[in-house]
Amino acid sequence: MAFDSVNNYYETLVFKEINNCVKQQKLKVDDDFLEDVACVALNRLPSRYVRHHVDLAFYLTADEHMLINESVKNAVVEAISFVDKHRR
């Protein structure tokens, strides 16, 4: 059996938000920094596994969408700060 279609709903949201923050803040970062930020942010969010993103999006209320987006933004901002403070 293949499980290629199973993924964490938050991954795509976090990756997009990291890219947005990097562009908006004009941060000078490398791949290691981005991957560390992604890991820290994702570890601060609940896991929500889906087969198709549209399935979950369809069943969420507007308030749930807003809460998820705010949670992702906060997790990414905190992760960028954390990783930046702990650079070697």
Secondary structure, 3 states (H helix, E strand, C coil): CCCCCCEEHHHHHHHHHHHHHHHHHCCCCCHHHHHHHHHHHHHCCCCCEECCHHHHHHHCCHHHHHHHHHHHHHHHHHHHHHHHHCCC
